């Protein structure tokens, strides 16, 4: 399984690299703080929302600690998608976050 650190993902965003992030946490977890621009697809709904994803696109998968995103990454890879797990999840994220529509700068 491909993995990137939260710091590496943050650097890609800062360098304006096209990054499509999918957060597999539950909506209430995402509402408490998310990476700006992330797409929320809870892990339990991922298989039902595959039609929203393109196999030609690269996805970075995010969760709270890296565990659920690891499961989602493995699932997506098994279906032929280009997915990478953000190891450490939001616990390791030091970049900007959006909380209830309000932008919070990096820590």
Secondary structure, DSSP 8 states (H G I E B T S, - for coil): --EEEHHHHHHHHHTT---EEEE-S-HHHHHT-B-TT-EE--GGGGGGSGGGS-TTSEEEEE-SSSHHHHHHHHHHHHTT-EEEEEETHHHH--S-EEETTEEE---
